[in-house]
Amino acid sequence: MTPQRNTSFLRGRLPRSTVALAFALLATTAAGCSVVGGESEAAGPKGDPAFTVAAAGDILIHPALTQQAYRDAGVTEVPEPVGEKVGADVPDPDFHKIMAGVKPVISKADLAICHFEPVVAGPKGPFRGFPDFLVPPQITTAIKDTGYDTCSTASNHTLDDGPGGVKRTLDALDAAGVKHTGSARSAAEAAKPLIVDVKGVRVAQLSYAFGFNGREVPADKPWLTNKNSLDAISAAEKAARKAGAEVVILSIHWGREHHPDPHSTQLKLGRRIAKETGVDLIIGHHAHVVQPMEKVDGTWIAYGLGNQLARHDVPSGLTEEGAIGWFEFHKKSGGGWDVEARYAPTFVTIPPEEEGEADAGADGAVVEQSPGPAKGAAKDHRLLDIAGALRADKDLSAEERAQYRLAFERTRGTMLNRGAAKDGLRPLNELPD
């Protein structure tokens, strides 16, 4: 992440007037190896191998999400978001309710890939937010229970707490039963490609990042995490093939934060990877806003899937939006793979900030009362599959429906901004009427 003060054009959330106008406009339009993953409907012709992949954006646990997880665990006196260790008698935070809204999509894929950006702290903290993240390890259990099988761990925050932080993070993912790639605890671990068996197909995942917020990978631990380079990615793809991989998926941390348009360096590197390596799918992260997809020489590139789960200090409207990429792999009769791409727009609801106390006059009498939450305002932080939420919840307010539809349509417009419609890119599920 980069300091948010550099993104002044994103200050504040969308005003209610904008959301109301969007609602009015939208109302006029049509609506090692292991077996992993859930059940899918993907099937190749004449029994040819086929499987589905769900891949989502950044999981970055800001302090407000940790506080929400404590409230969801029944803690009435929520610990400060950043500070000392939490008392031993305080129940652990529970992130399951926050993430439950995307479980129906994620758990249906044969292989579900997350991008885990922060560093894990000890079970009782201390926890930290931006710029050097330390987050509760309990998030890893929620990731597993949501349906994720693997996570990429190479990001600009990988080294936020040095080698010890890398070890804690990977230990926590191991304990939760989530496989991982992109950082390592030893040279031997780094040298072994992550390959999983998905419906009889050996699928490898690679993970690389553009840098580490000014920190250098220790000279005596060059294997600690992976830094972007075409040569390194090409060599890793070849090593995965040599180890038996039939499909190779690259998770890559790159680009400019808060920019829906891919940077020229993203475009150049993405196209070179697609044309000059055997990588079958490229999944991008880091921008914290949705960026387009496009198909280059038969390879899908998702330049940026936005945030899967985050709560920035200054929400922008765009930072609450994300996309789950959904990819159906079908084995070609002559070798190689046909990949059909879809996406499911997601949204993180954010409750209003706590209202101030009533002002009192010199005699203690209340002279002004802060207004309550606006009608239709969110009550909790929750990650939603937008189409699913609109279909399932008949009690949504008009304001909520307008906000969700706006986010869905904006994601659609961004996804198609590089001509992907001609290659068949479409939503996994359309909005209900």
C-alpha positions in Angstrom: 0.0 0.0 0.0 1.0 3.6 -0.4 0.1 6.4 2.0 -3.6 7.4 1.4 -2.7 11.1 1.6 -1.5 10.7 -2.0 -5.0 9.8 -3.2 -6.9 13.0 -2.4 -9.3 12.5 -5.3 -10.7 9.5 -3.4 -11.6 11.3 -0.2 -14.9 10.4 1.3 -17.6 8.0 0.3 -20.1 8.6 -2.4 -22.7 11.2 -1.3 -26.3 10.0 -0.9 -27.4 12.2 -3.8 -25.0 10.3 -6.1 -26.3 6.9 -4.9 -29.9 8.0 -5.3 -29.3 9.3 -8.8 -27.6 6.0 -9.7 -30.6 4.1 -8.4 -32.9 6.1 -10.6 -30.7 5.6 -13.6 -30.3 1.9 -13.0 -34.1 1.4 -12.5 -34.5 2.3 -16.2 -32.1 -0.4 -17.4 -32.5 -4.1 -17.8 -31.4 -6.1 -15.3 3.1 -31.4 -2.2 -0.2 -32.5 -3.7 -3.6 -33.0 -2.4 -7.2 -33.1 -3.6 -8.9 -29.8 -3.0 -12.0 -27.8 -3.8 -15.7 -28.3 -4.0 -18.2 -29.6 -6.6 -18.7 -27.7 -9.9 -20.7 -28.2 -13.0 -17.6 -27.9 -15.3 -17.4 -30.8 -17.7 -15.4 -31.4 -20.8 -16.8 -32.9 -24.0 -16.5 -36.7 -24.1 -15.1 -36.8 -20.6 -12.2 -34.5 -21.3 -10.7 -33.0 -18.0 -12.4 -29.8 -16.8 -12.4 -27.8 -13.6 -13.3 -24.4 -12.2 -11.1 -21.8 -10.4 -12.4 -18.9 -8.2 -9.8 -16.2 -7.5 -10.5 -13.1 -5.5 -8.8 -9.8 -4.6 -6.8 -8.6 -1.6 -7.6 -9.8 1.9 -6.2 -7.0 4.1 -7.5 -6.8 7.7 -7.7 -3.2 8.8 -8.3 -2.5 12.5 -12.0 -1.8 12.0 -12.5 -5.3 10.7 -10.7 -6.8 13.7 -13.1 -4.8 15.9 -16.0 -6.1 14.0 -14.7 -9.7 14.4 -14.6 -9.1 18.2 -18.1 -7.8 18.2 -19.2 -10.8 16.2 -17.5 -13.1 18.8 -19.8 -11.5 21.5 -17.1 -9.2 23.0 -18.9 -6.2 24.5 -15.8 -4.2 25.4 -14.0 -4.3 22.1 -10.2 -4.0 22.4 -8.5 -1.0 20.9 -7.7 -1.6 17.3 -4.0 -1.0 17.7 -2.2 -1.3 21.0 -1.1 -3.8 23.7 -1.8 -7.5 23.7 -5.4 -8.5 24.3 -6.2 -10.0 27.7 -6.1 -13.8 28.0 -9.8 -13.8 29.1 -11.0 -12.0 26.0 -12.6 -14.3 23.4 -10.9 -14.6 20.1 -12.2 -12.5 17.2 -14.5 -14.4 14.7 -14.3 -13.4 11.1 -16.8 -15.9 9.8 -19.8 -13.6 9.7 -17.9 -11.0 7.9 -16.9 -13.4 5.1 -20.1 -15.5 4.9 -21.6 -13.6 2.0 -19.2 -15.0 -0.5 -19.1 -18.6 0.7 -21.7 -19.8 -1.7 -19.5 -18.7 -4.7 -16.1 -19.6 -3.3 -17.0 -23.0 -1.9 -18.5 -24.1 -5.3 -15.2 -23.8 -7.2 -13.0 -26.8 -7.6 -10.0 -24.6 -6.7 -10.4 -21.4 -4.7 -7.5 -19.0 -4.5 -7.2 -16.1 -2.1 -4.6 -13.3 -1.9 -3.5 -13.0 1.7 -1.7 -9.7 2.0 -1.0 -8.9 5.7 1.3 -10.5 8.3 -0.2 -12.6 11.1 0.4 -11.7 14.7 0.2 -13.9 17.8 -3.3 -15.0 18.9 -3.6 -12.1 21.3 -1.7 -9.5 19.3 -0.6 -6.9 19.6 -2.3 -6.0 16.3 -1.4 -3.2 13.9 -2.8 -1.6 10.9 -1.3 0.5 8.1 1.6 0.8 7.3 3.0 -2.3 9.0 0.2 -4.8 9.4 -0.1 -7.4 12.1 -3.5 -9.1 12.1 -5.3 -11.8 14.1 -4.4 -15.4 13.0 -8.1 -16.3 13.4 -8.7 -14.8 9.9 -7.0 -17.8 8.4 -9.7 -20.2 9.8 -12.4 -18.0 8.3 -10.6 -18.1 5.0 -10.5 -21.9 5.1 -14.2 -22.2 6.1 -15.3 -19.8 3.4 -13.9 -22.4 0.9 -10.5 -21.2 0.0 -7.9 -23.9 -0.8 -4.7 -21.8 -1.4 -3.5 -18.3 -0.9 -0.8 -16.2 -2.5 1.4 -14.5 0.1 3.8 -12.3 -1.9 2.8 -8.7 -1.5 4.3 -5.3 -0.5 3.4 -6.2 3.1 5.1 -9.6 3.2 8.1 -8.3 5.1 6.2 -5.9 7.5 7.4 -7.9 10.5 10.5 -9.5 9.0 11.3 -13.3 8.8 9.4 -13.9 12.0 6.3 -12.5 10.5 6.6 -14.6 7.4 6.9 -17.7 9.6 3.9 -16.8 11.8 1.8 -16.2 8.7 2.6 -19.4 7.0 2.3 -21.4 10.3 -1.2 -19.9 10.7 -2.2 -20.9 7.2 -0.9 -24.4 7.7 -2.8 -24.7 11.0 -6.0 -23.6 9.2 -5.4 -26.1 6.4 -4.8 -23.5 3.7 -2.0 -24.1 1.2 0.2 -21.1 0.3 2.9 -19.8 -2.1 4.9 -16.6 -2.5 6.9 -16.6 0.7 8.7 -19.3 2.5 10.3 -20.3 5.8 13.3 -22.1 4.2 15.1 -22.5 0.9 13.7 -26.0 0.6 10.2 -24.8 1.0 10.7 -22.0 -1.6 12.2 -24.4 -4.1 9.2 -26.7 -4.0 6.4 -25.6 -6.4 2.8 -25.5 -4.9 1.0 -28.1 -7.0 -2.5 -29.4 -6.1 -4.6 -32.1 -7.6 -7.9 -30.6 -8.9 -10.3 -33.2 -10.3 -7.4 -35.2 -11.5 -5.5 -32.2 -13.0 -2.2 -31.1 -11.4 -2.5 -27.3 -11.0 0.5 -25.1 -9.9 0.2 -21.7 -8.3 3.0 -19.1 -8.4 3.0 -15.8 -6.4 5.2 -12.7 -7.0 5.2 -9.1 -5.8 6.7 -5.8 -7.2 8.5 -4.9 -3.9 8.2 -4.7 -0.2 7.6 -1.1 0.8 11.3 -0.2 0.7 12.4 -3.3 2.6 15.0 -5.6 1.1 14.9 -9.3 1.1 17.7 -10.4 3.6 20.8 -11.4 1.7 21.1 -14.5 3.8 17.5 -15.4 3.1 16.9 -14.8 -0.6 14.2 -17.4 -0.6 12.0 -15.5 1.9 9.6 -14.1 -0.7 9.4 -13.7 -4.5 10.0 -10.4 -6.4 8.5 -9.7 -9.8 10.7 -10.4 -12.9 9.9 -12.0 -16.2 12.9 -14.2 -15.9 12.0 -15.4 -12.4 8.4 -16.1 -13.3 9.4 -17.9 -16.5 11.8 -20.1 -14.6 9.2 -20.8 -11.9 6.7 -21.9 -14.5 9.2 -24.2 -16.1 10.1 -25.7 -12.7 6.4 -26.3 -12.0 6.0 -28.1 -15.3 9.0 -30.2 -14.6 7.5 -31.1 -11.3 4.4 -32.4 -13.1 2.1 -29.3 -13.3 -0.4 -29.4 -16.2 -1.8 -25.9 -15.5 0.1 -23.0 -14.0 -1.7 -20.0 -12.4 0.2 -16.8 -11.5 -0.8 -14.5 -8.7 1.0 -11.2 -9.1 1.1 -8.0 -6.9 1.6 -5.0 -9.2 0.3 -1.7 -10.5 -0.8 1.6 -9.0 -3.1 1.8 -6.0 -6.6 3.3 -6.5 -6.3 3.4 -10.3 -9.0 1.4 -12.2 -6.8 1.6 -15.3 -3.8 -0.7 -15.5 -0.4 1.1 -15.6 1.7 0.7 -18.7 4.2 -1.4 -16.8 1.4 -3.8 -15.8 0.2 -4.0 -19.4 3.7 -4.6 -20.7 4.7 -7.3 -18.2 1.3 -9.0 -18.4 1.5 -9.3 -22.1 5.0 -10.6 -22.0 4.1 -13.2 -19.5 1.1 -14.2 -21.6 3.2 -14.4 -24.8 6.6 -15.6 -23.6 5.8 -18.1 -20.8 3.5 -21.0 -20.4 1.5 -19.4 -17.6 -2.2 -20.3 -18.2 -3.9 -17.6 -16.1 -2.7 -14.3 -14.5 -4.4 -13.0 -11.4 -3.5 -9.4 -10.4 -3.7 -7.7 -7.0 -2.6 -4.5 -5.2 -4.6 -1.6 -6.7 -7.4 -2.1 -4.1 -9.9 -1.2 -6.8 -11.2 -3.3 -9.7 -9.2 -3.2 -12.9 -10.1 -4.8 -16.3 -9.6 -8.3 -17.6 -8.4 -9.1 -21.1 -7.3 -12.1 -23.1 -3.8 -12.0 -24.7 -2.7 -14.8 -27.0 -5.3 -17.1 -25.4 -4.3 -16.2 -21.8 -6.7 -14.4 -19.5 -5.2 -11.5 -17.5 -7.2 -10.1 -14.5 -5.2 -7.0 -14.0 -6.7 -6.3 -10.6 -9.6 -7.9 -8.7 -9.9 -5.1 -6.2 -10.4 -5.9 -2.5 -11.9 -9.1 -1.4 -12.0 -7.8 2.2 -10.6 -4.5 3.5 -11.7 -1.4 5.3 -9.4 1.5 4.5 -9.2 4.5 6.8 -10.7 6.6 4.1 -13.2 4.5 2.2 -13.7 5.7 -1.3 -16.6 3.8 -2.6 -14.3 2.0 -5.0 -12.2 0.4 -2.2 -15.3 -1.5 -1.0 -15.8 -3.1 -4.4 -14.1 -6.2 -5.7 -14.6 -9.1 -8.0 -14.3 -12.9 -7.7 -12.8 -14.1 -11.0 -14.4 -17.4 -12.1 -12.5 -19.5 -14.7 -13.7 -22.7 -16.3 -10.8 -24.8 -17.7 -11.6 -27.3 -20.5 -8.9 -29.6 -21.9 -8.4 -29.2 -25.7 -8.4 -32.5 -27.7 -5.0 -31.5 -29.2 -3.5 -30.4 -25.9 -3.6 -27.1 -23.9 -6.6 -25.5 -22.3 -9.6 -23.4 -23.2 -10.5 -21.0 -20.4 -13.8 -19.3 -20.1 -13.8 -16.3 -17.8 -16.6 -14.8 -15.7 -16.7 -12.6 -12.6 -18.8 -12.0 -9.5 -18.9 -8.4 -8.2 -18.5 -8.2 -4.5 -19.0 -5.4 -1.9 -18.0 -4.7 1.7 -20.6 -2.9 3.7 -19.4 -0.3 6.1 -21.5 1.0 9.0 -21.5 4.7 9.7 -18.8 6.0 12.0 -19.9 6.3 15.7 -22.0 9.4 16.2 -20.7 11.9 18.6 -22.1 12.4 22.1 -24.8 15.0 22.6 -23.5 18.5 23.3 -24.3 20.0 26.7 -24.6 23.6 27.8 -23.0 25.1 30.9 -25.8 23.8 33.1 -25.5 20.3 31.7 -28.6 20.5 29.6 -28.5 18.9 26.2 -28.5 21.7 23.5 -27.8 19.6 20.4 -28.3 16.0 19.6 -26.2 14.2 16.9 -28.4 12.6 14.3 -28.8 8.8 14.3 -27.6 6.6 11.4 -29.2 7.3 8.0 -32.0 5.2 6.8 -30.8 2.0 5.1 -27.3 2.4 6.5 -25.3 -0.8 7.1 -25.1 -2.1 10.6 -22.0 -4.2 10.3 -19.0 -4.8 8.1 -20.0 -7.6 5.8 -18.5 -9.0 2.5 -21.3 -9.7 0.0 -21.7 -11.3 -3.4 -23.8 -8.5 -4.8 -26.0 -10.6 -7.1 -26.6 -13.1 -4.3 -27.3 -10.5 -1.7 -29.9 -8.8 -4.0 -31.6 -12.1 -4.7 -31.6 -13.4 -1.1 -32.5 -10.4 1.0 -36.0 -9.1 0.5 -35.6 -6.6 3.3 -32.9 -4.4 1.7 -33.8 -0.8 1.7 -34.0 1.2 -1.6 -30.7 2.9 -0.7 -28.9 -0.4 -0.2 -30.3 -1.8 -3.4 -29.2 1.3 -5.3 -25.7 1.1 -3.8 -25.2 -2.6 -4.6 -26.5 -2.2 -8.2 -24.2 0.8 -8.7 -21.2 -1.2 -7.5 -22.2 -4.2 -9.8 -22.6 -2.0 -12.9 -19.4 -0.1 -12.2 -17.5 -3.4 -11.9 -19.1 -4.6 -15.1 -18.0 -1.4 -16.9 -14.4 -1.7 -15.6 -14.1 -5.4 -16.3 -15.0 -4.8 -20.0 -12.9 -1.7 -20.4 -10.3 -3.5 -22.5 -12.6 -5.3 -24.9 -13.1 -8.5 -23.0 -16.7 -8.8 -24.0 -15.6 -10.0 -27.4 -13.8 -12.9 -25.7 -16.9 -13.9 -23.8 -16.3 -12.2 -20.4 -19.6 -11.9 -18.5 -20.9 -12.0 -14.9 -21.2 -15.3 -13.2 -24.7 -14.3 -12.2 -26.7 -11.4 -13.5 -28.6 -9.0 -11.3 -32.1 -9.9 -10.5 -34.9 -7.8 -12.0 
